[in-house]
Amino acid sequence: MKTNQYVEDLRAKSAAELADELVAAKKELFNLRFQNATNQLDNTSRIKEVRKNIARIQTVITQKAKVAE
């Protein structure tokens, strides 16, 4: 599955790389919301997908923090 591969890729990254990816995803979400508000967004399902990716990234960050303790 596509999402399983994405999660495995996230688990292989370092904490700094995950933080960078989280920032990038949040910026993308902001831009998508802005485009949606101005009626420029064609694929509105992308918002939901990016939100889920942000949650996946945060979950992996939390898992790595728990293991590090």
C-alpha positions as CSV (number, residue, x, y, z in Angstrom):
1,M,0.0,0.0,0.0
2,K,1.0,3.6,-0.6
3,T,0.5,4.8,3.0
4,N,2.4,1.9,4.5
5,Q,5.4,2.7,2.3
6,Y,5.1,6.4,3.4
7,V,5.0,5.5,7.1
8,E,8.1,3.2,6.6
9,D,9.9,6.0,4.9
10,L,9.0,8.3,7.8
11,R,10.3,5.8,10.4
12,A,13.6,5.6,8.5
13,K,14.2,9.4,8.9
14,S,15.9,11.2,11.7
15,A,14.1,13.5,14.2
16,A,15.5,16.6,12.4
17,E,14.3,15.3,9.0
18,L,10.9,14.6,10.5
19,A,10.7,18.1,11.9
20,D,11.5,19.5,8.5
21,E,8.9,17.3,6.8
22,L,6.3,18.4,9.4
23,V,7.0,22.1,8.7
24,A,6.7,21.5,5.0
25,A,3.4,19.7,5.4
26,K,2.0,22.4,7.6
27,K,3.0,25.0,5.0
28,E,1.4,23.0,2.3
29,L,-1.8,22.7,4.3
30,F,-1.8,26.5,4.9
31,N,-1.5,27.1,1.1
32,L,-4.2,24.6,0.3
33,R,-6.6,26.2,2.8
34,F,-5.8,29.6,1.3
35,Q,-6.4,28.4,-2.2
36,N,-9.7,26.8,-1.1
37,A,-10.8,30.1,0.5
38,T,-10.2,32.0,-2.7
39,N,-11.8,29.2,-4.8
40,Q,-8.6,28.4,-6.7
41,L,-8.3,24.8,-5.3
42,D,-9.4,22.1,-7.8
43,N,-8.6,19.0,-5.7
44,T,-10.2,19.6,-2.3
45,S,-9.4,16.0,-1.2
46,R,-5.7,17.0,-1.0
47,I,-6.5,18.9,2.2
48,K,-7.7,15.7,3.9
49,E,-4.7,13.8,2.6
50,V,-2.2,16.4,3.9
51,R,-3.9,16.5,7.3
52,K,-3.6,12.8,7.6
53,N,0.1,13.0,6.6
54,I,0.7,15.6,9.3
55,A,-0.9,13.2,11.9
56,R,1.3,10.4,10.6
57,I,4.5,12.5,10.9
58,Q,3.5,13.6,14.5
59,T,2.8,10.0,15.4
60,V,6.2,8.8,14.2
61,I,7.9,11.7,16.1
62,T,6.0,10.7,19.3
63,Q,7.0,7.0,18.8
64,K,10.7,7.9,18.4
65,A,10.5,10.2,21.5
66,K,9.1,7.3,23.6
67,V,11.7,4.9,22.4
68,A,14.5,7.4,23.2
69,E,13.4,7.6,26.8
